[in-house]
Amino acid sequence: MNRKFKISALLIVGLFLCISIKGQNIAVKTNLLYDATATINAGVEFGLTEKLTFDISGNYNDWNMSGGKQWKHWLVQPEVRYWFCNKFIGHFIGFHIHGGEFNIGNLENDIKFLGTDFSKLSDKRYQGWFAGAGVAYGYSLVLSRHWNLEFELGFGYSYARYDCFPCAVCGEKLDSGGHHYVGPTKGAVNLIYVF
């Protein structure tokens, strides 16, 4: 995952360097929900027209957890947004795609949600990749001239390919497979600085 982190970091740095091109049409953001889980994340949003923007965010988590728990992943999620008023203000709908990799296991739970049994993560480790798309609704609350607080919830589809292992740090591969998921694909409470 170290190589993927470097590639993701270069992508995010490259996007931040683009900020000087048209400052009045750019916003940078962090998702406070990801921040709460110690997931490194950043996003940039570019104004395309008065009511259309392009948003791209990246997330990365490679921390070791106590008790053999594993929740490592990276994710990139570009989105095109249509604003009902003006860009960066009020209500919007978005159309996003997403993709990334994961290495998750030993997370004790009994959660079953929309046909996905997350309790399988309690005693096995899953490692693989995922990709999908979805639609989202959001609202950006203006706090001051440059600061916004944005709320967004997305729903869509993801397909994951994975290898299954008996525990977080050991064992031969038990199985390989795929999984189709339909449900929430995006959740954000973004703190935004608008240039």
LINNORMO-V720788 format. One record per pair of residues at least 12 apart in sequence whose C-alpha atoms are under 7 Angstrom apart, sorted by the first residue. I is the first residue (numbers start at 1). GAP is how many residues later the second one is. If there is no record, write none. Layout:
BEGIN
((I & GAP) (I & GAP))
END
This chain:
BEGIN
((15 & 29) (23 & 172) (24 & 171) (25 & 21) (25 & 22) (25 & 170) (26 & 19) (26 & 20) (26 & 21) (26 & 168) (26 & 169) (27 & 17) (27 & 18) (27 & 19) (27 & 165) (27 & 166) (27 & 167) (27 & 168) (28 & 15) (28 & 16) (28 & 17) (28 & 164) (28 & 165) (28 & 166) (29 & 13) (29 & 14) (29 & 15) (29 & 161) (29 & 162) (29 & 163) (29 & 164) (30 & 12) (30 & 13) (30 & 160) (30 & 161) (30 & 162) (31 & 157) (31 & 158) (31 & 159) (31 & 160) (32 & 157) (32 & 158) (32 & 159) (33 & 155) (33 & 156) (39 & 20) (39 & 21) (39 & 22) (40 & 19) (40 & 20) (40 & 21) (41 & 17) (41 & 18) (41 & 19) (42 & 15) (42 & 16) (42 & 17) (43 & 13) (43 & 14) (43 & 15) (44 & 12) (44 & 13) (47 & 40) (50 & 36) (50 & 37) (51 & 31) (51 & 32) (51 & 33) (51 & 34) (51 & 35) (51 & 36) (52 & 29) (52 & 30) (52 & 31) (52 & 35) (53 & 27) (53 & 28) (53 & 29) (53 & 34) (54 & 25) (54 & 26) (54 & 27) (55 & 23) (55 & 24) (55 & 25) (56 & 21) (56 & 22) (56 & 23) (57 & 19) (57 & 20) (57 & 21) (58 & 17) (58 & 18) (58 & 19) (59 & 15) (59 & 16) (59 & 17) (60 & 13) (60 & 14) (60 & 15) (61 & 12) (61 & 13) (68 & 38) (68 & 100) (69 & 36) (69 & 37) (69 & 38) (69 & 99) (70 & 33) (70 & 34) (70 & 35) (70 & 36) (70 & 98) (71 & 32) (71 & 33) (71 & 34) (72 & 30) (72 & 31) (72 & 32) (73 & 28) (73 & 29) (73 & 30) (74 & 26) (74 & 27) (74 & 28) (75 & 23) (75 & 24) (75 & 25) (75 & 26) (76 & 22) (76 & 23) (76 & 24) (77 & 19) (77 & 20) (77 & 21) (77 & 22) (78 & 18) (78 & 19) (78 & 20) (79 & 15) (79 & 16) (79 & 17) (79 & 18) (80 & 14) (80 & 15) (80 & 16) (81 & 12) (81 & 13) (81 & 14) (82 & 12) (88 & 52) (89 & 51) (89 & 52) (89 & 53) (90 & 49) (90 & 50) (90 & 51) (91 & 47) (91 & 48) (91 & 49) (92 & 45) (92 & 46) (92 & 47) (93 & 43) (93 & 44) (93 & 45) (94 & 41) (94 & 42) (94 & 43) (95 & 39) (95 & 40) (95 & 41) (96 & 37) (96 & 38) (96 & 39) (97 & 35) (97 & 36) (97 & 37) (98 & 33) (98 & 34) (98 & 35) (99 & 31) (99 & 32) (99 & 33) (100 & 29) (100 & 30) (100 & 31) (101 & 27) (101 & 28) (101 & 29) (102 & 25) (102 & 26) (102 & 27) (103 & 23) (103 & 24) (103 & 25) (104 & 21) (104 & 22) (104 & 23) (105 & 16) (105 & 17) (105 & 18) (105 & 19) (105 & 20) (105 & 21) (105 & 63) (106 & 15) (106 & 16) (106 & 17) (106 & 18) (106 & 19) (106 & 61) (106 & 62) (107 & 14) (107 & 15) (108 & 13) (108 & 14) (109 & 13) (114 & 69) (116 & 65) (123 & 44) (124 & 40) (124 & 41) (124 & 42) (124 & 43) (124 & 44) (125 & 39) (125 & 40) (125 & 41) (125 & 42) (125 & 43) (126 & 36) (126 & 37) (126 & 38) (126 & 39) (127 & 35) (127 & 36) (127 & 37) (128 & 33) (128 & 34) (128 & 35) (129 & 31) (129 & 32) (129 & 33) (130 & 28) (130 & 29) (130 & 30) (130 & 31) (131 & 27) (131 & 28) (131 & 29) (132 & 25) (132 & 26) (132 & 27) (133 & 23) (133 & 24) (133 & 25) (134 & 20) (134 & 21) (134 & 22) (134 & 23) (134 & 51) (135 & 19) (135 & 20) (135 & 21) (136 & 16) (136 & 17) (136 & 18) (136 & 19) (137 & 15) (137 & 16) (137 & 17) (138 & 13) (138 & 14) (138 & 15) (139 & 12) (139 & 13) (146 & 47) (146 & 48) (146 & 49) (147 & 45) (147 & 46) (147 & 47) (148 & 43) (148 & 44) (148 & 45) (149 & 40) (149 & 41) (149 & 42) (149 & 43) (150 & 39) (150 & 40) (150 & 41) (151 & 37) (151 & 38) (151 & 39) (152 & 35) (152 & 36) (152 & 37) (153 & 33) (153 & 34) (153 & 35) (154 & 30) (154 & 31) (154 & 32) (154 & 33) (155 & 28) (155 & 29) (155 & 30) (155 & 31) (156 & 26) (156 & 27) (156 & 28) (156 & 29) (157 & 24) (157 & 25) (157 & 26) (158 & 22) (158 & 23) (158 & 24) (159 & 20) (159 & 21) (159 & 22) (160 & 18) (160 & 19) (160 & 20) (161 & 16) (161 & 17) (161 & 18) (162 & 14) (162 & 15) (162 & 16) (163 & 12) (163 & 13) (163 & 14) (164 & 12))
END
